[in-house]
C-alpha cells in the first residue's frame, strides 16, 4: 500500500509537469518528462539492508567470536551495495533474486555492475571482467532485464573512467562504447533505475579531465555519477570534487549531473594510501543529502582491496573480520 500511494503521488506530480498539450494524443512529448521523473527513492521506504552480505554471513557463522557483535551491529545491519560480476553466476537470476527481496521489503537496493572487459587494467588488483565486448553486452542486458520495472540504484563499472594511462585510444573508444551501451540497456529495460557512472576520487585526475571522460562514456544518459568508491577521502573533499566535475560538465557540455559519495570507509579520511591502509574508519551511514544527492556505503567495510596493506595475503573482495572490527573503532 505504501508503494501504491507513493507511486500514485509521483504519477500525479509528473502529470502536473507535463507540457501543455501533452496527453494520450501526444505520446512523444509526454514520454520524455515521465521517464525523467522516475523516482526509485520515492517508490520505496528506505535503503535495503542485505541479510546475506559478507559481514552478516560471517557474524551469523561466528557468534562466539568476540568481534561478532560489533561487526553485526555496526556493519552488517547497515544498508550497503551488492557487487555483481562473474562470481555471481547466472546474472539474471542473481540480480532478480536480490532486487526481488528488496522489492518485497519495500526497500531500495543499491547494485554495482563490475564486469567490464579489462577491468582494473591499470591497477591490477581487481582484474578480470567479461571476455569480450559482445559477452559484456549480453551480461549487462540480462542485468538490466532482471531489474525490470522495480526500483533500484545501479553504479556502472567502478574505476572504468579513472585511469586511461595504460589504454590506447582504440581500447578507450571500445570501453566508452560498452558504457554507453550499458546505459542504454538500463534506460530501455529498467525504467525505475537510477544509473551512475563512476568518476573516481579527488586525488585521481582533475575535475575537467573527469568531465571529459564522463561525456565520452555517455553521462548525459546517466542519472548521475559516483565518487570515492573503495576509497577513503572525506565527504567534504568529495563534495568539492563532485561540484567541480558538475561545473566542468556545465561549462564544456551544457549539462550538470548529481552525484553520490561512498562513505563506507571515510570516517578518518585518507592517509594517501588506497589499498587496505590501516587506521581507517567507517563513515556516515547511507542517507539522502549530506552535501551530495546521497551518501552510500558502496564498498563493504572489511572487504579487502587486494593483497596489500593490512590485507596482505588476501584477495580483492575477501571479507577480513579483523580489518572490519578495527575499522569500526578507527584503529
Secondary structure as GFF3:
##gff-version 3
##sequence-region A 1 331
A	DSSP	alpha_helix	2	17	.	.	.	ID=ss1
A	DSSP	alpha_helix	27	36	.	.	.	ID=ss2
A	DSSP	alpha_helix	54	61	.	.	.	ID=ss3
A	DSSP	alpha_helix	68	71	.	.	.	ID=ss4
A	DSSP	pi_helix	72	76	.	.	.	ID=ss5
A	DSSP	beta_strand	82	84	.	.	.	ID=ss6
A	DSSP	three_ten_helix	86	88	.	.	.	ID=ss7
A	DSSP	alpha_helix	91	104	.	.	.	ID=ss8
A	DSSP	beta_strand	109	113	.	.	.	ID=ss9
A	DSSP	alpha_helix	133	147	.	.	.	ID=ss10
A	DSSP	beta_strand	152	156	.	.	.	ID=ss11
A	DSSP	alpha_helix	169	189	.	.	.	ID=ss12
A	DSSP	beta_strand	193	198	.	.	.	ID=ss13
A	DSSP	alpha_helix	207	216	.	.	.	ID=ss14
A	DSSP	three_ten_helix	219	221	.	.	.	ID=ss15
A	DSSP	beta_strand	224	227	.	.	.	ID=ss16
A	DSSP	alpha_helix	235	253	.	.	.	ID=ss17
A	DSSP	beta_strand	258	262	.	.	.	ID=ss18
A	DSSP	beta_strand	287	288	.	.	.	ID=ss19
A	DSSP	beta_strand	294	296	.	.	.	ID=ss20
A	DSSP	three_ten_helix	309	311	.	.	.	ID=ss21
A	DSSP	alpha_helix	321	329	.	.	.	ID=ss22
###
